[in-house]
Amino acid sequence: MGSQAYGALDKTIVKEAPVNMITSWYNFRSDMSFFDKFRTSVTPQIYAAGKAMHLVIWDGYTLDTSGPKGWPDAEMVKTKYGPVCGASYPLSREFQADMVRLAMNTGGPADGPPLYVSMFTEFQTYPCHEDGNYWDTGQNYYKALKDAYREAKDTFHKYAPNSKVALTWGGWAATFDDPSRGGGRSMLPFFRDVMDESDFQSFQAMGNSENVDQSTWMVKALHNYGNGFSLLAHYKPDNNSLDVYDADMAGFFTDAKMAELKVNGLFGFSFMEQDMLMSSQSRYQQAKAAITKYQVPAPPWPLT
């Protein structure tokens, strides 16, 4: 349950249903002062309650649209692969320094509940224009992003001994395929190196329709990488449609679909926030029943 661990243990759904993972978002450098407070208060409370922590790390774009073609926070960044156009923060030394601090603020003992880190969520949006959905035009940016990911992953392993780290896909990759350009579904194999090195796989589901179908494809595809386990890092219809939400809940939380997803490695499902499930008593009871029925009784670690 997201979107922040602060106060999460007091949420009704967390009190009344076996919510075993608490999600927090890191969007901007300015968030760090908030996370500094976690180290001595929020983080110990979550772990003491026997719950896993989960970080979603996103390059939260600024409102500056002065970059190339009006792309927010985009600029030409020097890398060893040449100049690349895209979000600069993930490729910066500032980002790596911030990850040391973030890991220390949210980590716990190696033998305690895990800290799952969904790194660079929706990373296909980071390069300029449409480069992000295709390997052929985005590859130099992505080579640099892979280097940044590996360094950040090692940082979490060092400073947060209970951490498990994954690169996080936008689930819309499942919706199209362009083998000639390495786009959509055909983009995944170009990231096999870092995915095989990861502790699990991670993706989001925020479509305005067909989230169940997209997620099913992603889970089955990601099952072929690393240890085969995957986490749905954040779920919420992007258009806030309750009709879409209702259809998704009816599609996700059935015995057949849950069995299909679990056998293909899905070990966790994070609601991006509680607003939609709390929008009516019937939706709350539906979510509570689903969480209770399909929970993983304890954080499923180690994943082997």
C-alpha positions as CSV (number, residue, x, y, z in Angstrom):
1,M,0.0,0.0,0.0
2,G,1.3,3.5,-1.0
3,S,2.0,6.2,-1.4
4,Q,4.1,6.9,1.7
5,A,5.1,4.9,4.8
6,Y,4.6,7.9,7.1
7,G,1.3,7.3,8.9
8,A,0.7,4.1,6.9
9,L,0.2,1.9,10.0
10,D,-2.7,4.0,11.1
11,K,-4.6,3.5,7.8
12,T,-7.8,1.6,8.2
13,I,-7.0,-0.9,5.4
14,V,-3.6,-1.6,7.0
15,K,-5.2,-2.1,10.4
16,E,-8.0,-4.4,9.1
17,A,-6.3,-6.3,6.3
18,P,-3.0,-8.2,6.2
19,V,-1.1,-5.5,4.2
20,N,2.4,-6.8,4.4
21,M,4.3,-4.2,2.3
22,I,4.4,-0.4,2.7
23,T,5.3,1.7,-0.3
24,S,7.0,5.1,-0.3
25,W,7.8,7.3,-3.4
26,Y,11.1,9.2,-3.9
27,N,10.4,11.7,-6.6
28,F,12.6,14.7,-6.2
29,R,15.9,15.6,-4.4
30,S,13.7,17.8,-2.1
31,D,12.1,14.6,-0.8
32,M,15.3,13.7,1.0
33,S,14.5,16.0,4.0
34,F,11.3,14.0,4.4
35,F,13.1,10.7,4.2
36,D,15.7,11.8,6.7
37,K,13.0,11.6,9.3
38,F,12.4,8.0,8.4
39,R,15.6,6.7,9.8
40,T,14.7,7.0,13.5
41,S,11.0,6.9,13.4
42,V,9.1,5.6,10.3
43,T,11.5,2.9,9.1
44,P,11.9,1.2,12.5
45,Q,8.2,1.2,13.1
46,I,7.4,-0.5,9.8
47,Y,10.0,-3.2,10.3
48,A,9.0,-3.7,13.9
49,A,5.4,-4.4,12.7
50,G,6.9,-7.2,10.5
51,K,6.1,-5.5,7.3
52,A,8.3,-5.1,4.2
53,M,9.3,-1.6,3.1
54,H,9.1,-0.7,-0.6
55,L,10.7,2.3,-2.4
56,V,9.5,3.5,-5.8
57,I,12.3,5.7,-7.2
58,W,11.1,8.0,-10.1
59,D,12.7,10.9,-11.8
60,G,10.0,13.4,-10.9
61,Y,10.2,15.9,-13.6
62,T,10.2,19.6,-12.9
63,L,7.7,21.9,-14.5
64,D,10.5,23.4,-16.6
65,T,9.6,22.8,-20.3
66,S,12.6,24.6,-21.8
67,G,14.4,21.4,-22.8
68,P,14.6,20.0,-26.3
69,K,11.1,19.9,-27.9
70,G,9.7,21.2,-24.6
71,W,10.7,17.9,-22.8
72,P,10.5,18.5,-19.0
73,D,13.9,18.4,-17.3
74,A,15.6,17.3,-20.4
75,E,19.0,18.4,-21.6
76,M,22.1,17.1,-23.4
77,V,24.1,15.1,-20.9
78,K,27.7,14.1,-21.4
79,T,28.3,10.3,-20.9
80,K,31.0,7.9,-21.9
81,Y,28.7,6.8,-24.7
82,G,28.5,10.4,-26.1
83,P,26.1,13.2,-25.4
84,V,22.6,12.0,-24.7
85,C,19.3,13.8,-24.5
86,G,17.1,13.1,-21.5
87,A,16.5,13.4,-17.8
88,S,19.8,14.4,-16.2
89,Y,19.3,13.6,-12.6
90,P,19.4,9.7,-12.9
91,L,22.8,10.0,-14.6
92,S,24.3,12.5,-12.2
93,R,26.8,12.1,-9.3
94,E,24.2,13.9,-7.2
95,F,21.8,11.0,-7.7
96,Q,24.4,8.4,-6.5
97,A,25.1,10.4,-3.4
98,D,21.4,10.7,-2.7
99,M,21.0,7.0,-3.0
100,V,23.5,6.5,-0.2
101,R,21.5,8.7,2.1
102,L,18.2,7.1,1.0
103,A,19.5,3.6,1.6
104,M,20.6,4.6,5.1
105,N,17.2,6.1,5.8
106,T,15.2,3.2,4.8
107,G,17.3,0.1,5.2
108,G,17.2,-2.5,8.0
109,P,19.1,-5.6,9.2
110,A,19.7,-8.3,6.7
111,D,17.7,-10.8,8.7
112,G,14.7,-8.6,9.1
113,P,11.8,-7.8,6.7
114,P,13.1,-6.8,3.3
115,L,13.4,-3.4,1.6
116,Y,12.3,-3.8,-2.0
117,V,13.6,-1.0,-4.3
118,S,11.8,-0.4,-7.6
119,M,14.4,1.7,-9.2
120,F,13.8,4.2,-12.1
121,T,10.2,3.4,-12.5
122,E,8.8,4.1,-16.0
123,F,12.3,4.5,-17.2
124,Q,11.1,4.4,-20.8
125,T,10.0,8.0,-20.3
126,Y,13.5,9.3,-19.3
127,P,15.1,9.8,-22.8
128,C,13.9,12.7,-25.0
129,H,11.0,12.6,-27.4
130,E,9.9,9.1,-28.3
131,D,13.4,7.6,-27.9
132,G,12.4,5.9,-24.7
133,N,10.1,3.3,-26.2
134,Y,12.7,2.1,-28.6
135,W,16.2,0.7,-28.1
136,D,17.5,1.9,-31.5
137,T,17.1,5.6,-30.8
138,G,17.4,5.5,-27.0
139,Q,20.3,3.0,-26.6
140,N,23.1,5.5,-25.6
141,Y,21.0,7.0,-22.9
142,Y,20.0,3.5,-21.7
143,K,23.6,2.3,-21.6
144,A,24.4,5.2,-19.3
145,L,21.2,4.5,-17.3
146,K,22.3,0.8,-16.9
147,D,25.6,2.0,-15.4
148,A,23.8,4.3,-13.0
149,Y,21.4,1.5,-12.1
150,R,24.2,-0.9,-11.3
151,E,26.0,1.6,-9.1
152,A,22.8,2.5,-7.2
153,K,22.0,-1.2,-6.7
154,D,25.4,-1.8,-5.2
155,T,24.8,1.2,-3.0
156,F,21.6,-0.2,-1.6
157,H,23.2,-3.6,-1.0
158,K,26.0,-1.9,0.9
159,Y,24.1,0.6,3.1
160,A,20.7,-1.3,3.4
161,P,21.6,-5.0,4.0
162,N,18.0,-6.1,3.7
163,S,17.5,-4.4,0.3
164,K,16.5,-6.1,-3.0
165,V,16.7,-4.0,-6.1
166,A,15.0,-4.1,-9.5
167,L,14.7,-1.9,-12.6
168,T,11.1,-0.9,-13.1
169,W,9.3,-1.1,-16.4
170,G,6.3,0.9,-17.6
171,G,3.8,-1.8,-18.2
172,W,2.7,-0.3,-21.5
173,A,5.7,-2.1,-23.0
174,A,3.2,-5.0,-23.3
175,T,0.9,-3.1,-25.6
176,F,3.0,-3.0,-28.8
177,D,5.8,-4.7,-30.5
178,D,8.4,-3.4,-33.0
179,P,11.2,-6.0,-33.4
180,S,12.9,-3.9,-36.1
181,R,13.6,-1.1,-33.7
182,G,13.6,-3.0,-30.4
183,G,10.4,-1.3,-29.3
184,G,7.7,-2.4,-26.9
185,R,7.8,-6.1,-26.1
186,S,11.0,-6.4,-28.1
187,M,12.8,-3.9,-25.9
188,L,13.0,-6.3,-22.9
189,P,15.8,-8.5,-24.2
190,F,18.1,-5.5,-24.5
191,F,18.0,-5.2,-20.8
192,R,18.7,-8.9,-20.0
193,D,22.1,-8.0,-18.6
194,V,20.9,-5.8,-15.8
195,M,17.7,-7.7,-15.2
196,D,19.6,-11.0,-14.8
197,E,21.8,-9.2,-12.2
198,S,18.8,-7.8,-10.3
199,D,17.2,-9.3,-7.2
200,F,13.7,-9.4,-8.7
201,Q,11.9,-7.7,-11.6
202,S,9.5,-4.8,-11.3
203,F,6.8,-3.1,-13.4
204,Q,3.9,-0.7,-13.1
205,A,0.2,-0.9,-14.2
206,M,-1.4,2.5,-14.7
207,G,-3.2,2.1,-18.0
208,N,-6.6,3.6,-18.7
209,S,-7.7,0.1,-19.8
210,E,-6.6,-3.5,-19.9
211,N,-4.3,-3.4,-16.9
212,V,-4.9,-7.1,-16.1
213,D,-3.9,-8.2,-19.6
214,Q,-0.8,-5.9,-19.6
215,S,0.2,-7.2,-16.2
216,T,-0.3,-10.8,-17.2
217,W,2.0,-10.4,-20.2
218,M,4.6,-8.5,-18.1
219,V,4.7,-11.1,-15.4
220,K,5.1,-14.0,-17.9
221,A,7.8,-12.2,-19.8
222,L,9.7,-11.1,-16.7
223,H,9.6,-14.7,-15.4
224,N,12.3,-15.4,-18.0
225,Y,14.8,-13.0,-16.3
226,G,16.9,-13.3,-13.2
227,N,15.3,-15.5,-10.5
228,G,11.9,-15.2,-12.2
229,F,10.1,-13.2,-9.5
230,S,8.3,-9.9,-10.2
231,L,6.6,-7.1,-8.3
232,L,3.7,-5.0,-9.5
233,A,5.3,-1.8,-8.1
234,H,2.4,0.6,-8.4
235,Y,-1.2,0.1,-9.6
236,K,-3.7,2.8,-10.3
237,P,-5.6,3.8,-13.5
238,D,-3.9,6.9,-14.8
239,N,-7.3,8.5,-15.6
240,N,-8.7,7.8,-12.1
241,S,-11.6,6.0,-13.6
242,L,-13.5,4.0,-11.1
243,D,-15.0,2.0,-14.0
244,V,-11.5,0.9,-15.0
245,Y,-10.6,0.2,-11.3
246,D,-13.7,-1.9,-10.9
247,A,-12.9,-3.9,-14.0
248,D,-9.3,-4.4,-12.9
249,M,-10.3,-5.6,-9.4
250,A,-12.7,-8.1,-10.9
251,G,-10.0,-9.3,-13.3
252,F,-7.0,-9.4,-10.9
253,F,-8.5,-10.9,-7.8
254,T,-9.9,-14.3,-8.9
255,D,-8.5,-17.7,-7.9
256,A,-7.6,-18.5,-11.6
257,K,-5.8,-15.2,-12.3
258,M,-4.0,-15.1,-9.0
259,A,-2.8,-18.6,-9.5
260,E,-1.7,-17.8,-13.0
261,L,0.3,-14.7,-11.9
262,K,1.8,-16.4,-8.8
263,V,3.0,-19.5,-10.8
264,N,4.7,-17.0,-13.2
265,G,6.5,-15.3,-10.3
266,L,4.4,-12.4,-9.1
267,F,5.1,-12.0,-5.4
268,G,3.7,-8.6,-4.6
269,F,1.0,-6.0,-5.6
270,S,1.2,-2.4,-4.5
271,F,-1.8,-0.1,-4.7
272,M,-0.3,3.3,-5.6
273,E,-2.6,4.9,-3.0
274,Q,-5.8,4.0,-1.1
275,D,-8.1,6.6,-2.5
276,M,-9.9,4.4,-5.1
277,L,-10.4,1.4,-2.8
278,M,-11.7,3.7,-0.1
279,S,-14.1,5.5,-2.4
280,S,-17.1,3.4,-1.2
281,Q,-17.8,0.8,1.4
282,S,-18.3,-1.9,-1.2
283,R,-14.9,-1.2,-2.8
284,Y,-13.2,-1.1,0.6
285,Q,-14.7,-4.5,1.5
286,Q,-13.8,-5.9,-1.9
287,A,-10.1,-4.8,-1.5
288,K,-10.0,-6.0,2.1
289,A,-11.3,-9.4,1.1
290,A,-8.9,-9.7,-1.8
291,I,-5.9,-8.8,0.3
292,T,-6.9,-11.2,3.0
293,K,-7.5,-14.1,0.6
294,Y,-4.5,-13.6,-1.6
295,Q,-1.9,-12.3,0.8
296,V,1.6,-13.6,1.0
297,P,1.7,-14.4,4.8
298,A,5.2,-13.2,5.2
299,P,7.7,-11.4,3.0
300,P,8.7,-14.1,0.5
301,W,12.5,-13.7,1.1
302,P,14.9,-15.0,0.1
303,L,13.6,-15.3,-3.5
304,T,15.4,-18.3,-5.0
